[in-house]
Amino acid sequence: MMGDVDHDFAAMMISHHRGAIEMARVEVAYGHHADLRQMAVGMILAQSAEIVELRTWLAAEAED
């Protein structure tokens, strides 16, 4: 935590999304219900894209 709400939010959301992606990967690999596996695939794609956006934002902020 850096004390900057925006920076801390972005950094913490990256960590949060990583955890969600790991849980979704387990569902895709071992889950029995097709609808949940499909939802997990969508979560992996969406949250991976959000991680890229958050990292981009953090990098731009670091340059300022």
Stockholm file with secondary structure:
# STOCKHOLM 1.0

chainA/1-64         MMGDVDHDFAAMMISHHRGAIEMARVEVAYGHHADLRQMAVGMILAQSAEIVELRTWLAAEAED
#=GR chainA/1-64 SS CCSCHHHHHHHHHHHHHHHHHHHHHHHHHHCCCHHHHHHHHHHHHHHHHHHHHHHHHHHHHHHC
#=GC SS_cons        CCSCHHHHHHHHHHHHHHHHHHHHHHHHHHCCCHHHHHHHHHHHHHHHHHHHHHHHHHHHHHHC
//
